[in-house]
Amino acid sequence: MSSTASDRLNSKTLDNKFYNFLAKEFQLPPRSAKEIVKEAKEIYQLENQTSKINVGQIRRVVASINAPIGKAIEDLEKVEVILTIDAGVEDILIAHELGAKSLRRVRLARIVDQALEQGGLLTFEDTAQILSVGLKTVSRDTLYWRKKGRHLPFRGSYKGTGRGQTHKSWIVELYLNYHTYEQIKHKTHHSPSSIARYLTAFGKTILLIKEGFSCSKISFIIGLSSGVVKQYIELYQHYNLPEHQSRLEELIRLAKEKDEKKRR
């Protein structure tokens, strides 16, 4: 048997194993289980090594979110995280529309958020080294986001920033408060396609909440970290009020339309 044929056989075996797991453990109907297998393969490229990182990403060992302040860095509990330095087309659009400074600020916020989502916290020094900028630049950009209403979750300041809101939940919250796409784009420096992606994921989360799924199962089905899903659940609980129903219903509609397009 050729290596290519063997690879295809292994891939089909993994697909079946994953499908049976979903059907048995989550008691999903066959069509739903097949859709999740298909979606998961697209997102995580399950036919390849799951540890593979994409172009534009790096691995970094950072302090765990549970590591106490005050200890020497070599004595801290650590975690390995994958950070996206260059998001490709998405970053190109930001640079084209908003300029190089905005792109740098988005990248800074993105890697800090990604570390948090994976159970880690970056320091100013980590961030400066990763982005090849000075500590003063990191400090200025952090202050910039703070004035915009974003408190970035750095090590040393995370415990005092409330719920440690990521850019995903910040964008969703702006939308729930009736900001337009254009307003959100200029406030957060994210492209319309990114904004739409985060809003659709939130809409999917609402649908799964209504079906009674737990945080861990929602995280598994949608492909988001449990930390982000927890924030989405908290946002839904906070904004599930009459004055925000039109926005919530719109996000549910967007999520359903996205699912319908994938089924066609």
CYANA upper distance limits for C-alpha pairs under 8 A (distance plus 0.5 A):
  1 MET  CA      5 ALA  CA      6.90
  1 MET  CA      6 SER  CA      6.96
  2 SER  CA      6 SER  CA      6.64
  3 SER  CA      7 ASP  CA      6.54
  4 THR  CA      8 ARG  CA      6.82
  5 ALA  CA      9 LEU  CA      6.72
  6 SER  CA     10 ASN  CA      6.66
  7 ASP  CA     11 SER  CA      6.59
  8 ARG  CA     12 LYS  CA      6.73
  9 LEU  CA     13 THR  CA      6.68
 10 ASN  CA     14 LEU  CA      6.72
 11 SER  CA     15 ASP  CA      6.66
 11 SER  CA     47 GLU  CA      5.96
 12 LYS  CA     16 ASN  CA      6.70
 13 THR  CA     17 LYS  CA      6.67
 14 LEU  CA     18 PHE  CA      6.55
 14 LEU  CA     47 GLU  CA      8.41
 15 ASP  CA     19 TYR  CA      6.52
 15 ASP  CA     37 VAL  CA      7.23
 16 ASN  CA     20 ASN  CA      6.55
 17 LYS  CA     21 PHE  CA      6.70
 18 PHE  CA     22 LEU  CA      6.82
 18 PHE  CA     37 VAL  CA      7.34
 19 TYR  CA     23 ALA  CA      6.72
 19 TYR  CA     33 ALA  CA      6.27
 19 TYR  CA     34 LYS  CA      6.95
 19 TYR  CA     37 VAL  CA      6.88
 20 ASN  CA     24 LYS  CA      6.44
 21 PHE  CA     25 GLU  CA      6.13
 21 PHE  CA     26 PHE  CA      8.07
 22 LEU  CA     26 PHE  CA      5.71
 22 LEU  CA     27 GLN  CA      7.18
 22 LEU  CA     28 LEU  CA      6.77
 22 LEU  CA     33 ALA  CA      6.35
 23 ALA  CA     27 GLN  CA      5.27
 23 ALA  CA     28 LEU  CA      5.30
 23 ALA  CA     29 PRO  CA      7.06
 23 ALA  CA     30 PRO  CA      7.32
 23 ALA  CA     33 ALA  CA      6.70
 24 LYS  CA     28 LEU  CA      7.93
 28 LEU  CA     32 SER  CA      6.63
 28 LEU  CA     33 ALA  CA      6.38
 29 PRO  CA     33 ALA  CA      6.76
 30 PRO  CA     34 LYS  CA      6.66
 31 ARG  CA     35 GLU  CA      6.73
 32 SER  CA     36 ILE  CA      6.74
 33 ALA  CA     37 VAL  CA      6.78
 34 LYS  CA     38 LYS  CA      6.72
 35 GLU  CA     39 GLU  CA      6.58
 35 GLU  CA    263 ARG  CA      8.40
 36 ILE  CA     40 ALA  CA      6.37
 36 ILE  CA    221 ILE  CA      7.24
 37 VAL  CA     41 LYS  CA      6.67
 38 LYS  CA     42 GLU  CA      6.94
 39 GLU  CA     43 ILE  CA      6.73
 40 ALA  CA     44 TYR  CA      6.20
 40 ALA  CA     45 GLN  CA      7.67
 40 ALA  CA     46 LEU  CA      7.61
 40 ALA  CA    223 GLY  CA      7.91
 41 LYS  CA     45 GLN  CA      5.08
 41 LYS  CA     46 LEU  CA      5.43
 41 LYS  CA     47 GLU  CA      7.42
 42 GLU  CA     46 LEU  CA      8.32
 43 ILE  CA    223 GLY  CA      8.15
 44 TYR  CA     50 THR  CA      7.40
 45 GLN  CA     49 GLN  CA      8.31
 45 GLN  CA     50 THR  CA      7.65
 46 LEU  CA     50 THR  CA      6.65
 48 ASN  CA     52 LYS  CA      8.09
 53 ILE  CA     57 GLN  CA      6.69
 53 ILE  CA     58 ILE  CA      7.70
 53 ILE  CA     82 ILE  CA      8.00
 55 VAL  CA     86 ASP  CA      8.36
 56 GLY  CA     84 THR  CA      6.40
 56 GLY  CA     85 ILE  CA      5.99
 56 GLY  CA     86 ASP  CA      5.02
 56 GLY  CA     87 ALA  CA      6.87
 56 GLY  CA     88 GLY  CA      7.91
 57 GLN  CA     82 ILE  CA      7.07
 57 GLN  CA     83 LEU  CA      5.91
 57 GLN  CA     84 THR  CA      4.83
 57 GLN  CA     85 ILE  CA      6.10
 57 GLN  CA     86 ASP  CA      7.32
 58 ILE  CA     82 ILE  CA      6.13
 58 ILE  CA     83 LEU  CA      5.90
 58 ILE  CA     84 THR  CA      7.12
 58 ILE  CA     85 ILE  CA      7.77
 59 ARG  CA     80 GLU  CA      7.26
 59 ARG  CA     81 VAL  CA      6.23
 59 ARG  CA     82 ILE  CA      5.12
 59 ARG  CA     83 LEU  CA      6.88
 60 ARG  CA     80 GLU  CA      6.11
 60 ARG  CA     81 VAL  CA      5.91
 60 ARG  CA     82 ILE  CA      6.90
 60 ARG  CA     83 LEU  CA      7.92
 61 VAL  CA     78 LYS  CA      6.95
 61 VAL  CA     79 VAL  CA      6.06
 61 VAL  CA     80 GLU  CA      4.84
 61 VAL  CA     81 VAL  CA      6.78
 62 VAL  CA     78 LYS  CA      5.95
 62 VAL  CA     79 VAL  CA      6.14
 62 VAL  CA     80 GLU  CA      6.87
 62 VAL  CA     81 VAL  CA      7.80
 62 VAL  CA    120 GLY  CA      6.46
 62 VAL  CA    121 LEU  CA      6.89
 62 VAL  CA    122 LEU  CA      6.81
 63 ALA  CA     67 ALA  CA      6.93
 63 ALA  CA     73 ILE  CA      8.18
 63 ALA  CA     76 LEU  CA      6.89
 63 ALA  CA     77 GLU  CA      6.60
 63 ALA  CA     78 LYS  CA      4.92
 63 ALA  CA     79 VAL  CA      6.81
 63 ALA  CA    120 GLY  CA      6.13
 63 ALA  CA    121 LEU  CA      6.19
 63 ALA  CA    122 LEU  CA      7.53
 63 ALA  CA    155 ARG  CA      8.39
 64 SER  CA     76 LEU  CA      8.06
 64 SER  CA     77 GLU  CA      6.04
 64 SER  CA     78 LYS  CA      5.16
 64 SER  CA     79 VAL  CA      6.01
 64 SER  CA    119 GLY  CA      6.41
 64 SER  CA    120 GLY  CA      4.89
 64 SER  CA    121 LEU  CA      6.68
 65 ILE  CA    116 LEU  CA      7.77
 65 ILE  CA    119 GLY  CA      5.93
 65 ILE  CA    120 GLY  CA      5.37
 65 ILE  CA    121 LEU  CA      6.21
 65 ILE  CA    155 ARG  CA      8.39
 66 ASN  CA     77 GLU  CA      7.94
 67 ALA  CA     76 LEU  CA      6.28
 67 ALA  CA     77 GLU  CA      6.02
 67 ALA  CA     78 LYS  CA      8.14
 68 PRO  CA     76 LEU  CA      8.11
 69 ILE  CA    156 GLY  CA      7.17
 71 LYS  CA     75 ASP  CA      7.05
 71 LYS  CA     76 LEU  CA      7.16
 72 ALA  CA     76 LEU  CA      7.23
 78 LYS  CA    120 GLY  CA      7.94
 79 VAL  CA    119 GLY  CA      7.54
 79 VAL  CA    120 GLY  CA      6.64
 80 GLU  CA    120 GLY  CA      8.29
 81 VAL  CA    114 GLN  CA      8.30
 81 VAL  CA    115 ALA  CA      6.46
 81 VAL  CA    118 GLN  CA      6.62
 81 VAL  CA    120 GLY  CA      7.62
 82 ILE  CA    114 GLN  CA      8.02
 82 ILE  CA    115 ALA  CA      7.93
 83 LEU  CA    111 ILE  CA      5.98
 83 LEU  CA    114 GLN  CA      6.73
 83 LEU  CA    115 ALA  CA      7.48
 84 THR  CA    107 ARG  CA      8.42
 84 THR  CA    110 ARG  CA      7.99
 84 THR  CA    111 ILE  CA      6.84
 84 THR  CA    114 GLN  CA      8.48
 85 ILE  CA    107 ARG  CA      6.95
 85 ILE  CA    111 ILE  CA      7.71
 85 ILE  CA    131 LEU  CA      7.99
 86 ASP  CA     91 ASP  CA      7.16
 86 ASP  CA    107 ARG  CA      8.26
 87 ALA  CA     91 ASP  CA      5.96
 88 GLY  CA     92 ILE  CA      6.83
 89 VAL  CA     93 LEU  CA      6.69
 90 GLU  CA     94 ILE  CA      6.99
 90 GLU  CA    191 SER  CA      7.40
 90 GLU  CA    194 SER  CA      8.14
 91 ASP  CA     95 ALA  CA      6.65
 91 ASP  CA    103 LEU  CA      7.12
 92 ILE  CA     96 HIS  CA      6.57
 93 LEU  CA     97 GLU  CA      6.49
 93 LEU  CA    191 SER  CA      7.42
 94 ILE  CA     98 LEU  CA      6.03
 94 ILE  CA     99 GLY  CA      7.30
 94 ILE  CA    102 SER  CA      7.75
 94 ILE  CA    103 LEU  CA      6.41
 94 ILE  CA    189 HIS  CA      7.42
 94 ILE  CA    190 HIS  CA      7.25
 94 ILE  CA    191 SER  CA      6.82
 95 ALA  CA     99 GLY  CA      4.86
 95 ALA  CA    100 ALA  CA      5.66
 95 ALA  CA    102 SER  CA      7.48
 95 ALA  CA    103 LEU  CA      5.99
 98 LEU  CA    102 SER  CA      6.40
 98 LEU  CA    103 LEU  CA      7.95
 98 LEU  CA    189 HIS  CA      7.75
 99 GLY  CA    103 LEU  CA      6.98
100 ALA  CA    104 ARG  CA      6.77
101 LYS  CA    105 ARG  CA      6.86
102 SER  CA    106 VAL  CA      6.65
102 SER  CA    189 HIS  CA      6.98
103 LEU  CA    107 ARG  CA      6.64
103 LEU  CA    189 HIS  CA      8.20
104 ARG  CA    108 LEU  CA      6.68
105 ARG  CA    109 ALA  CA      6.77
105 ARG  CA    141 ASP  CA      6.55
106 VAL  CA    110 ARG  CA      6.43
106 VAL  CA    188 THR  CA      8.45
106 VAL  CA    189 HIS  CA      7.09
106 VAL  CA    190 HIS  CA      8.05
107 ARG  CA    111 ILE  CA      6.70
108 LEU  CA    112 VAL  CA      6.88
108 LEU  CA    127 THR  CA      7.57
108 LEU  CA    131 LEU  CA      7.99
108 LEU  CA    138 VAL  CA      8.27
108 LEU  CA    141 ASP  CA      8.45
109 ALA  CA    113 ASP  CA      6.59
109 ALA  CA    152 LEU  CA      7.24
109 ALA  CA    167 HIS  CA      7.98
110 ARG  CA    114 GLN  CA      6.55
110 ARG  CA    167 HIS  CA      7.96
111 ILE  CA    115 ALA  CA      6.60
111 ILE  CA    127 THR  CA      8.44
112 VAL  CA    116 LEU  CA      6.93
112 VAL  CA    121 LEU  CA      7.54
112 VAL  CA    122 LEU  CA      6.63
112 VAL  CA    127 THR  CA      8.25
112 VAL  CA    152 LEU  CA      7.49
112 VAL  CA    153 PRO  CA      7.02
112 VAL  CA    154 PHE  CA      7.35
113 ASP  CA    117 GLU  CA      6.68
113 ASP  CA    152 LEU  CA      8.04
113 ASP  CA    153 PRO  CA      7.53
113 ASP  CA    166 THR  CA      6.05
113 ASP  CA    167 HIS  CA      7.61
114 GLN  CA    118 GLN  CA      6.88
115 ALA  CA    119 GLY  CA      6.90
115 ALA  CA    120 GLY  CA      5.36
115 ALA  CA    121 LEU  CA      6.20
115 ALA  CA    122 LEU  CA      7.23
116 LEU  CA    120 GLY  CA      5.40
116 LEU  CA    121 LEU  CA      6.08
116 LEU  CA    153 PRO  CA      7.62
117 GLU  CA    225 SER  CA      6.48
117 GLU  CA    226 SER  CA      8.18
117 GLU  CA    227 GLY  CA      6.15
117 GLU  CA    228 VAL  CA      7.15
118 GLN  CA    225 SER  CA      7.64
121 LEU  CA    153 PRO  CA      7.50
121 LEU  CA    154 PHE  CA      6.22
121 LEU  CA    155 ARG  CA      5.62
122 LEU  CA    126 ASP  CA      6.26
122 LEU  CA    127 THR  CA      7.00
122 LEU  CA    153 PRO  CA      8.45
122 LEU  CA    154 PHE  CA      5.92
122 LEU  CA    155 ARG  CA      6.20
123 THR  CA    127 THR  CA      6.81
123 THR  CA    154 PHE  CA      6.11
123 THR  CA    155 ARG  CA      5.77
123 THR  CA    156 GLY  CA      8.26
124 PHE  CA    128 ALA  CA      6.58
124 PHE  CA    135 LEU  CA      7.04
124 PHE  CA    138 VAL  CA      7.05
124 PHE  CA    139 SER  CA      8.11
124 PHE  CA    154 PHE  CA      7.72
125 GLU  CA    129 GLN  CA      6.69
125 GLU  CA    135 LEU  CA      7.20
126 ASP  CA    130 ILE  CA      6.66
127 THR  CA    131 LEU  CA      6.60
127 THR  CA    138 VAL  CA      7.78
128 ALA  CA    132 SER  CA      6.16
128 ALA  CA    133 VAL  CA      5.46
128 ALA  CA    134 GLY  CA      6.10
128 ALA  CA    135 LEU  CA      6.24
128 ALA  CA    137 THR  CA      8.44
128 ALA  CA    138 VAL  CA      6.81
129 GLN  CA    133 VAL  CA      7.13
129 GLN  CA    134 GLY  CA      8.41
133 VAL  CA    137 THR  CA      6.92
133 VAL  CA    138 VAL  CA      7.81
134 GLY  CA    138 VAL  CA      7.11
135 LEU  CA    139 SER  CA      6.65
136 LYS  CA    140 ARG  CA      6.58
137 THR  CA    141 ASP  CA      6.58
138 VAL  CA    142 THR  CA      6.50
139 SER  CA    143 LEU  CA      6.71
140 ARG  CA    144 TYR  CA      6.65
141 ASP  CA    145 TRP  CA      6.88
142 THR  CA    146 ARG  CA      6.74
142 THR  CA    151 HIS  CA      8.26
142 THR  CA    152 LEU  CA      7.35
143 LEU  CA    147 LYS  CA      6.76
144 TYR  CA    148 LYS  CA      7.00
145 TRP  CA    149 GLY  CA      6.84
145 TRP  CA    150 ARG  CA      5.57
145 TRP  CA    151 HIS  CA      7.23
145 TRP  CA    152 LEU  CA      7.97
146 ARG  CA    150 ARG  CA      5.29
146 ARG  CA    151 HIS  CA      5.67
146 ARG  CA    152 LEU  CA      8.01
148 LYS  CA    187 LYS  CA      7.70
150 ARG  CA    165 GLN  CA      8.12
150 ARG  CA    170 TRP  CA      8.32
151 HIS  CA    161 THR  CA      6.63
151 HIS  CA    164 GLY  CA      7.80
151 HIS  CA    165 GLN  CA      8.02
152 LEU  CA    158 TYR  CA      8.08
152 LEU  CA    161 THR  CA      8.35
152 LEU  CA    164 GLY  CA      7.78
152 LEU  CA    165 GLN  CA      8.31
152 LEU  CA    166 THR  CA      8.21
153 PRO  CA    157 SER  CA      7.05
153 PRO  CA    158 TYR  CA      5.14
153 PRO  CA    161 THR  CA      7.60
153 PRO  CA    164 GLY  CA      6.32
153 PRO  CA    165 GLN  CA      8.40
154 PHE  CA    158 TYR  CA      6.03
157 SER  CA    161 THR  CA      7.11
158 TYR  CA    162 GLY  CA      8.24
158 TYR  CA    164 GLY  CA      6.97
159 LYS  CA    164 GLY  CA      8.47
165 GLN  CA    169 SER  CA      6.76
165 GLN  CA    170 TRP  CA      6.95
165 GLN  CA    231 GLN  CA      7.92
166 THR  CA    170 TRP  CA      6.68
166 THR  CA    228 VAL  CA      8.08
167 HIS  CA    171 ILE  CA      6.55
167 HIS  CA    188 THR  CA      8.31
168 LYS  CA    172 VAL  CA      6.91
168 LYS  CA    198 TYR  CA      6.47
168 LYS  CA    228 VAL  CA      8.19
169 SER  CA    173 GLU  CA      6.52
169 SER  CA    228 VAL  CA      7.88
169 SER  CA    231 GLN  CA      7.06
169 SER  CA    232 TYR  CA      6.95
169 SER  CA    235 LEU  CA      8.22
170 TRP  CA    174 LEU  CA      6.74
171 ILE  CA    175 TYR  CA      6.85
171 ILE  CA    184 ILE  CA      7.29
171 ILE  CA    188 THR  CA      7.86
171 ILE  CA    195 ILE  CA      7.40
171 ILE  CA    198 TYR  CA      8.06
171 ILE  CA    199 LEU  CA      8.36
172 VAL  CA    176 LEU  CA      6.71
172 VAL  CA    198 TYR  CA      7.53
172 VAL  CA    199 LEU  CA      6.44
172 VAL  CA    202 PHE  CA      7.86
173 GLU  CA    177 ASN  CA      6.75
173 GLU  CA    235 LEU  CA      7.71
174 LEU  CA    178 TYR  CA      7.18
174 LEU  CA    179 HIS  CA      6.09
174 LEU  CA    184 ILE  CA      7.32
175 TYR  CA    179 HIS  CA      5.50
175 TYR  CA    180 THR  CA      7.24
175 TYR  CA    181 TYR  CA      8.26
175 TYR  CA    184 ILE  CA      7.99
175 TYR  CA    247 ARG  CA      8.03
176 LEU  CA    239 TYR  CA      7.98
176 LEU  CA    244 HIS  CA      6.97
176 LEU  CA    247 ARG  CA      6.26
176 LEU  CA    248 LEU  CA      7.72
177 ASN  CA    244 HIS  CA      7.98
178 TYR  CA    247 ARG  CA      7.93
179 HIS  CA    183 GLN  CA      6.45
179 HIS  CA    184 ILE  CA      6.84
180 THR  CA    184 ILE  CA      6.67
181 TYR  CA    185 LYS  CA      6.51
181 TYR  CA    192 PRO  CA      7.13
181 TYR  CA    195 ILE  CA      8.00
182 GLU  CA    186 HIS  CA      6.87
182 GLU  CA    192 PRO  CA      8.39
183 GLN  CA    187 LYS  CA      6.59
184 ILE  CA    188 THR  CA      6.32
184 ILE  CA    189 HIS  CA      8.18
184 ILE  CA    190 HIS  CA      8.15
184 ILE  CA    195 ILE  CA      8.47
185 LYS  CA    189 HIS  CA      5.64
185 LYS  CA    190 HIS  CA      5.62
185 LYS  CA    191 SER  CA      6.54
185 LYS  CA    192 PRO  CA      7.11
185 LYS  CA    195 ILE  CA      8.21
186 HIS  CA    190 HIS  CA      8.01
190 HIS  CA    194 SER  CA      6.77
190 HIS  CA    195 ILE  CA      7.11
191 SER  CA    195 ILE  CA      6.85
192 PRO  CA    196 ALA  CA      6.57
193 SER  CA    197 ARG  CA      6.68
194 SER  CA    198 TYR  CA      6.86
195 ILE  CA    199 LEU  CA      6.71
196 ALA  CA    200 THR  CA      6.52
197 ARG  CA    201 ALA  CA      6.76
198 TYR  CA    202 PHE  CA      6.78
199 LEU  CA    203 GLY  CA      6.73
199 LEU  CA    251 LEU  CA      6.99
200 THR  CA    204 LYS  CA      6.76
200 THR  CA    251 LEU  CA      6.87
200 THR  CA    252 ILE  CA      8.31
200 THR  CA    254 LEU  CA      6.56
200 THR  CA    255 ALA  CA      5.54
200 THR  CA    258 LYS  CA      8.24
201 ALA  CA    205 THR  CA      6.72
201 ALA  CA    222 ILE  CA      7.75
201 ALA  CA    255 ALA  CA      7.65
202 PHE  CA    206 ILE  CA      6.86
202 PHE  CA    232 TYR  CA      6.88
202 PHE  CA    251 LEU  CA      7.75
203 GLY  CA    207 LEU  CA      6.95
203 GLY  CA    248 LEU  CA      8.04
203 GLY  CA    251 LEU  CA      5.20
203 GLY  CA    252 ILE  CA      5.08
203 GLY  CA    253 ARG  CA      8.15
203 GLY  CA    254 LEU  CA      7.46
203 GLY  CA    255 ALA  CA      5.68
204 LYS  CA    208 LEU  CA      6.81
204 LYS  CA    222 ILE  CA      8.06
204 LYS  CA    252 ILE  CA      7.31
204 LYS  CA    255 ALA  CA      5.89
204 LYS  CA    256 LYS  CA      8.21
205 THR  CA    209 ILE  CA      6.58
205 THR  CA    218 ILE  CA      7.19
205 THR  CA    222 ILE  CA      8.25
205 THR  CA    229 VAL  CA      7.91
205 THR  CA    232 TYR  CA      7.69
205 THR  CA    233 ILE  CA      7.99
206 ILE  CA    210 LYS  CA      6.72
206 ILE  CA    233 ILE  CA      8.21
206 ILE  CA    236 TYR  CA      7.66
206 ILE  CA    252 ILE  CA      7.47
207 LEU  CA    211 GLU  CA      6.93
207 LEU  CA    252 ILE  CA      7.28
208 LEU  CA    212 GLY  CA      6.90
208 LEU  CA    213 PHE  CA      6.09
208 LEU  CA    218 ILE  CA      7.07
209 ILE  CA    213 PHE  CA      6.02
209 ILE  CA    214 SER  CA      7.81
209 ILE  CA    218 ILE  CA      8.43
209 ILE  CA    233 ILE  CA      8.29
213 PHE  CA    217 LYS  CA      6.54
213 PHE  CA    218 ILE  CA      6.70
214 SER  CA    218 ILE  CA      6.66
215 CYS  CA    219 SER  CA      6.59
215 CYS  CA    226 SER  CA      7.08
215 CYS  CA    229 VAL  CA      6.89
215 CYS  CA    230 LYS  CA      6.93
215 CYS  CA    233 ILE  CA      8.40
216 SER  CA    220 PHE  CA      6.76
216 SER  CA    226 SER  CA      6.68
217 LYS  CA    221 ILE  CA      6.62
218 ILE  CA    222 ILE  CA      6.47
218 ILE  CA    229 VAL  CA      7.67
219 SER  CA    223 GLY  CA      6.07
219 SER  CA    224 LEU  CA      5.54
219 SER  CA    225 SER  CA      6.34
219 SER  CA    226 SER  CA      5.86
219 SER  CA    229 VAL  CA      6.59
220 PHE  CA    224 LEU  CA      7.55
224 LEU  CA    228 VAL  CA      7.03
224 LEU  CA    229 VAL  CA      7.10
225 SER  CA    229 VAL  CA      6.90
226 SER  CA    230 LYS  CA      6.48
227 GLY  CA    231 GLN  CA      6.89
228 VAL  CA    232 TYR  CA      6.73
229 VAL  CA    233 ILE  CA      6.63
230 LYS  CA    234 GLU  CA      6.70
231 GLN  CA    235 LEU  CA      6.62
232 TYR  CA    236 TYR  CA      6.69
233 ILE  CA    237 GLN  CA      6.71
234 GLU  CA    238 HIS  CA      6.60
235 LEU  CA    239 TYR  CA      6.47
236 TYR  CA    240 ASN  CA      6.06
239 TYR  CA    244 HIS  CA      6.69
240 ASN  CA    244 HIS  CA      7.11
240 ASN  CA    245 GLN  CA      7.23
240 ASN  CA    248 LEU  CA      8.18
241 LEU  CA    245 GLN  CA      6.76
244 HIS  CA    248 LEU  CA      6.90
245 GLN  CA    249 GLU  CA      6.45
246 SER  CA    250 GLU  CA      6.68
247 ARG  CA    251 LEU  CA      6.83
248 LEU  CA    252 ILE  CA      6.80
249 GLU  CA    253 ARG  CA      6.67
250 GLU  CA    254 LEU  CA      6.76
251 LEU  CA    255 ALA  CA      6.76
252 ILE  CA    256 LYS  CA      6.76
253 ARG  CA    257 GLU  CA      6.66
254 LEU  CA    258 LYS  CA      6.70
255 ALA  CA    259 ASP  CA      6.85
256 LYS  CA    260 GLU  CA      6.67
257 GLU  CA    261 LYS  CA      6.76
258 LYS  CA    262 LYS  CA      7.01
259 ASP  CA    263 ARG  CA      6.93
260 GLU  CA    264 ARG  CA      7.10
